[in-house]
Amino acid sequence: MTAGANGTMGGNGAGGASSVDTLTKKDFASDQEVRWCPGCGDYAILSTVQGFLPEMGVPPHQTVFVSGIGCSGRFTYYVDTYGIHGIHGRAPAIATGLATARPDLSVWVITGDGDALSIGGNHLIHALRKNINVKILMFNNQIYGLTKGQYSPTSEEGKVTKSTPFGSLDHPFNPVALALGAEASFVARTVDVDRGHFTEVLRRAAQHHGAAFIEIYQNCNVFNDEAFISLTGKETKALNQIRLQDGQPVTFGPAGERCVYVEFDGTLRIGETADVPPELVYVHDSRSDNPAAAFALAHLSRGPTEPTAIGVFRAFRRPFYGELMEQQIARATEKLGQGDLAKLLHSGDTWDVS
């Protein structure tokens, strides 16, 4: 577990710092020196998250960040909240127990593409399936950075790395499609260097009741530099960012000259806006109970080198695990009365051992 800046767990909140109404970014910054490689996208992510947290109105001592292994795991040391630096891939499992036992806390998971999708794959999909009330930020740099540049579950086919000197043969995960396939109730994608877009996605995730999964394209300038330059470069981002806005036709390009349209078989395609009848241009609806359109949006590109959808793919409200558990306990209590743990332990098939 990590400590707050004043040497206690969640030090700022517990120490009587700013009130909820006057929280600032400084209240969520620990006294630890931030140490990532110079130029790493993690710096931008940390700054944006710290800048957003005061907006939630949740004090540091009621906020918890849980991380796994990887460069992103350092995150818990740099935010002055409660923090748990878990073992590889297990952050969603730890957060599941925490969020279920302490529904009064705001619980966030920090993970990377290797941590979340390799050894942690099962934990991730079940947290999403169960709709645990946690917010999961997955830093995707398409590489293993902490262990010095091996290919990861999101590395593109043919990727030459220290562990794949002749090119990767693996087909990569599409994290957004994976989350949607696990029936996640909130799924989004953003990029590390776009503070405005990232903040809006965080805002919607924080307002969501249930599991929220955010894939963040994060540049690793040492081992996988400019992997997302098509989406972040000044000359290219307008051409390749497909920004999703609820209730709006999905067009992109400097003048909206390209669009996403509905094909005759129901699939989504990219075309020239001038050539597509207006009624066929796809109008985004993240709140639909049917994830089919969101799933199709996730497959518009084969990777971030092509026009790629960013924003909130799905934000559908369904009961989350904690509230379902509380309802079940309430029903059982009403029917059976207050439980007696000692009586329960001595009921059924018991025997004496002499």
PyMOL commands that set and color helices and strands:
alter all, ss='L'
color gray80, all
select helices_A, chain A and resi 11-14+20-22+25-28+41-56+60-62+71-78+91-101+113-119+121-130+175-181+195-207+229-232+237-240+273-275+278-280+292-298+321-336+341-345
alter helices_A, ss='H'
color red, helices_A
select strands_A, chain A and resi 63-67+82-85+106-112+135-140+186-191+212-217+241-243+251-252+258-262+268-272+308-315
alter strands_A, ss='S'
color yellow, strands_A
deselect
rebuild
show_as cartoon
